[in-house]
Amino acid sequence: MPGTKDAVIVDAVRSPMGKGKKGGALSGLHAVELLAQTLAGIVDRTGIDPGAVDDVIIGCVSQGGEQAATPGRQAWLAAGYPEHVPATTIDRRCGSSQQALHFAVQGVMAGAYDFVLAGGVESMSRVPMGSARMGADVYGPSVTERYAPGMISQGVAAELVAARWRLGREEMDAYSARSHTRAAAVAGAGGFANEIVPIRVPDRDAPVTADETIRAGTTRTKLAGLTCAFEDPAIAGRFPEISWSVTAGNSSQITDGAAAVLVVSAERASALGLRPRARVTATAVVGDDPVAMLTAPIPATRCVLDRAGLDIGDIDAVEVNEAFASVPLAWQAEFGIDEERLNPAGGAIALGHPLGASGARLFATLLNHLERTGGRWGLQVMCEAGGMANATVIERL
């Protein structure tokens, strides 16, 4: 774009993923402290002057309880960094930190920033999913009337996606077992080491350095024994096509985690000797059916590929967030990409889904995969509540 700055990615890191329940590896740590250590990790790795950062843009979904006071601002202060650096919080549901990255890149390109930290945090063990709603009617009467007889849960939406794309329980369980197998293989080979920053937890003797969520021995046979999590006779009457096949095993894990990405203008990066690792080539965000809810990654992908001037065959690796196995499988059915390029390091079924942090986590994992394998182009896409999706095309430099 003429007259704009070039924005480059200097680094991307994440915390280990902890089970989002009492006793999980990161559950003894306040969300602000979790994010503070993640931000400190990227500042230390890059050696930047924290006082040069223009803004801290942080995604967070459950903005209540310990995550209610602009967690990016509190984390920046908790890390001991300069008070003059501001922060803001983004909520685009599961795509919050991916949207934070988009805003950071757009801000640099527009000349509003030279240094931005984008990322996200979610402590689902300490601020449970849905707790910020406290039973409130979040839709209002007009939306409820427009989409009568009403919205459905994401779990039921995953069932609806499975039905519409004719995805069976066996296929979804096989995909989910593969997610664990792939993540375990990457972890075993040290493939996540470059993206993970150690996290110190008060009740643990040693820092947490590895994902707690990966189950290396997961098989389709073991997953077949799990019961369906969202079966509801009332819903069955409304959607008779649903066969009930979504379980805890073929869904993403409730998780604690944080992630951060450093976006810098190419001019400042060059002046300071910072090595760019990637460039965001194109971004898109779209809306789709808010009832089916999880289908927007498909039109978002078409939009972002068109903006990037690329075809799906040009893409070396794709991260489609594994909110539920039916989501990447439906996406794959539409685009015909071979399975080796789809979530090659596993996904949220194995690594977990810390809502507000997942977009930046996917970015860190995708970038590191491209660097390990020599790939050039990467695509990540995220389904979001309300029937939205963010999509990002990156070029490894």
N, C-alpha and C positions, 0 to 999 in steps of 0.2 A: 504494500500500500504506500503510494507516494506521500512523503511528508511525515511518515511515522518512524518511531524508533524501532530497532530490532530488539526483541525480548528473547533472552536465552535462559535456559535452566542450568544453574551451576551445581545444584545438589538436590537430592531427595532422600529423606530418611523416614523411618518409622520406628515405633516401639515394638517390642515383641507383642504378640497377641495373647491376652490372658482370658481365661474363661470368665464370663460375665456373671459370676455368682459368688456368694460368700465362700471364702476359702480359695478363690481363684488367685493366680499368681500376682495379679496387679490390684486385687480388691482391697488391699490394705493401704492404698495410696489415693489421696484426694485427686480428683480429675485435674485440678489446677497444677498440682505437683507433677502429675504424669505428663501434661503438656509442657510444663516448664523444662523438664529434663530433656524432652524431645527437641524443643527449640534450642536449648543449650548444646545439644549434640550436633545440630547442623551449624551453629555458630562456631563451635570449636573445630569442627572438621574443615570448614572453609576458611577459617581465620579472619572473617570479616569483622569490621568494627561495628558492634551492635548499635552504636550511636548513628551510623549511616543509614540504618533501615528507615524507610519512609512510612511503612504501614505494616501491620500484622493482621492478616485476614484469615479468620478461623471459622470453620464449619462446626456446628454443634446442633443436634436435633432436639434433645430433651433439655431445653433451656430453663430448668427449674432446679430447686435444691442447690447442690454444690456447683451446678453449672449455670447458675442464674445471673451471675454478675460479670458478663462479658469475659468468658474464660480466657480468651487470648490476652486481654489486658492484664488480668490477674497473673497469668502464667509468665508474661514478660517481666512483671515486677517481681514475681517469686524467683525468677532466675537471676535477679540482681541487676538487670539491664537499665539503661537510662530512661528516666521518667518521661522525657519529651517524645518518645516514640509511641504513637497511638495504636489502637487495635479496634477491630469491629468483628461482629459475629454474623455468620451467614446461615440461613436455614432454607435449603432446598431439599429438605428431607434427606434421603440416603445419598444424594448427590451434593451435599453441602460443601464438602472440601474440594470436590472437583469444580464446583462453581467458584469457590474461593480462588482456585488456581486460574480459572478463566478471567476473573476480575483482576487478578494480579497481572497477568499477561496483557490484558487490555489496557490497564493503567499505565504500564511501562510503554506500550506502543503509542499511547496517546500523549506521552510526555509528562504525565502526572507523577510518575515515580521513576527512580533509578534502582532502588533496592526494595523488594517486597518479600516478606515471608507469608506464604499461603499454606494452610493445612487444616487440621481438624482434630477433635478429641471427642470421645464418648466413654464414660465410665458406666457401663450398663449394670454393673454389680451394685453401684452406689446410687445411681439415678436411674431407676428401672424404666424400661421402654413404656411410654404412655403416661408416666407419672405426672408430667407437666400438664396433661389435660384434666386430670382430677375429675373425670366423669362428665366433663362439660360437653355440650353440643357444639362441636367445632365446625359444623357445616352450615348451620343457620337454616331457616325455613325455606328460603328460595331455592337453594341447592338441593335440599331434601325433596322439595316438590318437583324440581326439574328431573331428578334422577330416581323418582319413585319407582319401586317401593323402597329405595334406599341404597346406600353404599354397602360394600362388603369388606371383610377383612382382607389383608394381603394374602393370607393363607388360602382363603377361598378364591381370591383372584388367581393365585398360582394354580389352583385346581381348574379354573376356567381356561387358563392358557393351555394347560395340559390337554384339556378336552378339545379345544379348538384346533390344536396342532396334532391331535391324535397321538399323544405321548403316553405310553403305558408305564405302570409302576416299575416293571423290570428295567426298562430303558433308563428311567430316572435314577433308580438305585445303582445301576451299572455306572452311570455318569458320576454319581456321588462317590462311589468307591474309587473311581479313577482320580477324582480330585484329591483325595487323601493320599493315594499312591504317588501321584506326581509331587505333591507338596513334601511328602516324606523323602522322596528321592532328592529333591533340590536341597532340602534342609540337611540331609545326610552328606551331601557333597559340598556343603558350605556355601551354597548358592545364595542364601539369604543374608550372609554375613555383612555384605557391603551396604545393605539397606537398613539393618537393625542397629539401633543405638541401645546400649545397656541401660536398664532402668533400676534404680535403687528403691527398695520398698522397706519401710521401717521394721516390719515384722519378719524380715528375711536376712539371713547372714550374708548372702552373696547377691550381687545384682542379677536381675532376670535378663537373660541374653538370648533365649530361644522361645519360639511359639509353643504355647501350652496346648493348643487346640488340635494339632495334627494327630490323627489316630492311624498309625502306619499299618495296622493289621485289619483295617476295614475292608470288608468284602461285600459283594452283592448279596450273598447268602445271609450274612449277619444283618444287613439292612432290611432284608425281606421279613424279618421277624418283628419289626416295629409296627405299631398301630398307626392308623391315619389320625393326624392331629386336629383336623378341622371339620370332620364330618358332622353335619347338622341337618336333621330331617326337614327343618323349615326352609333352609337354603336349597335342599335337594328338590323341593317342589318348584322353586323358582328357576333352577338350572338343572333340568333333568339329564342333560348331557354329561354332567360331572360323574365320574366313576369312583372318586375318592382314592387318591394315591399319594398325597403329600404327607410326609412324616417328618419328624425331627431329624432323621438321618439324611433326607434329601432336601433339606433346607439349610440356610446359613445359620451359623452359631451365634448366640448372644455373647458379646465379647467386649472386653475393655481394651482400648488402644488409642494411640495418637500418631500423627504423621505430619511432616512439614516439607515444603518445597521452597527453595530459594530461587527467585526470579530476579534477574538483573538486566539492565540495558546492556547491549553488546558493547557499546562504547565504554561504559564504566568497567565492565568485566575485563576488557582488553587493557585499560589503563592500570588496573590493579593486579593484572596477571592471573585473573581467575579463569580457569579452563571451563568453557561451556560444554556441558554433556549432551544437551538436546535443545531442540526448538519446538515450540508448539506451532504447528502448521495451520491448523484450522480448529475451530470450536463450533459447537451447535448446542442449542437447548430447544426442545420441542415439547408440546403437550399432545396427549392422545386420550383415548377413552378413560375417564376417571373411575369407572366401575371395574373394567378389566384391569386397569391400573398399571400392569407390568409390561405392556406391549410397546410403549414408546421407544425403547432402544432400537426398534426396527426402523421407524421413520427418522430417528435421530442419526442413525448410521448412514442412511441414504443422504441426508442433508449434509453431514460433515464430510463425507467422501466427495460430494459434488463441490463443496467449497474448497477442498484440498486439491481438486483436479486429479483424483486417484480412483482406481477401481479396487474392489476388494482383493483381487489377485495381486495387487501391489503390496499389500500389507503383510509384514513378516510375522507379526504376533498380535493377537487380539485379547483384551481383557473385557469380558462381559460379566458384570458382577453376578455372582452366584447367590442371589437372594433366595432363589429356589431353583432346583435343577431344571424345572420347566422353562425358565427364562432363557438361559444360554442355548438350550436345545431348540426352542422355538426360533430363536435368532439364527442358529446354525441352519435350520431347515429353510429359512428365507434366503440366506446368502451362500449356502453351499460350500462354506470354507471347510477344509479338511481338519480333522480333530486335532492334529498335531500343533496347529497354529492357534487353537482356541484354549485359552487359559492354560498355557503350557506349564506353569508352576503350581497348578492347583488354584483354587479360588476360595470364596467365602465359606463354602461348605466345609473346607478343611482348615482354612486360616482364620475364619471368623469374620464378623461384620459389625465392627464398632461404628455404628451409623454415621455420625458426623465426621469420622476420620477415614472412612472407606475409600473415598475418591482419591485422596492423596496417597493412601496405602497402595491402591492399585497402580497409581502412577509410578511410585518407587519400584514396585515389583516389575512392572512392564519395562521401565528404563533399564533396570539391571539385567533383565532377560535379554534385551536387545544387545547390550554390551557383552554379555557372556557368549552370545551366539553370532555376533557380527551382523545382526539385522539392522535395517535402516529405518523402516516405517513401522509405527505401532499405533494401534487404535484402542481406546478404552471407552466403554459406554456403560451407563448406570441407570437402572430403572428406579423410579422414585414414586412415593405416595402421591396421590392426586393425579396419576397418569402422566407423569413427566419423565424426561430423560436428558441427561447431559452426555455429549459425545466429544471426544478429543482425539485429534490425530497429532502424533509427535514424530519428529525426525531426529534420530540419533546423530550426533555430530562427532 
